[in-house]
Every structure is written in structure tokens, then in C-alpha cells.
Amino acid sequence: MADLYYTVYEGAAEVAVGPILHNKVNIGVASAQSAPIPGTAKRHKRVRIMADGNCFVNIGENPTAAADGTSGWPMGAENPEYFDIAEGDRIAVIQR
């Protein structure tokens, strides 16, 4: 089974200092959500996302990722990307 790993930082400058959260979500045939990004002020956190399987990813308050690509965007395996995600938002993932 493939996984989507995400690491949350306070911001771009803190990437070198270390994360405040590191977690994963299983990539499967149904859309799965991460835990909320920590915080309550809706400030943005820098988040590194890396999947070890090809998937579609979506971000929001209650996101759903769709296997046909209509909701979210494709992400290739072993290709980490950085995003600024609002506190309280979640990451949704589904295999492709």
C-alpha cells in the first residue's frame, strides 16, 4: 500500500529548523483525509507533501480527491512538493 507523507512547518524560514508535525495518510481507492493542519488562526503553514505512489491530492476544509482528476491535482510518486496550507485545512488523497 502506498502512503502520502506530510510534514508541517511554521513557515519557509523554519524548514531548516525542523517540523512541528510529521504524519501520513494511506493512499487507496477511496478519498482519505489527513488530520487538520495544526492551529486555529487560519494562518498558513509551509507543508511538504511526498507520496510513494501516484495519486491525486486536494486541499481544503473538508476536501475530497477524485480518481478521475476532477477534484485535486495529480502528484507523482517520490516527487515532494511544498504548499502553504491554512491552519485547520486538511489534505485529501486518492490513488490514480
Summary of the structure (lengths in Angstrom):
residues: 96
radius of gyration: 12.5
end to end distance: 12.8
largest distance: 37.7
contacts: 303
relative contact order: 0.31
helix: 4%
strand: 48%
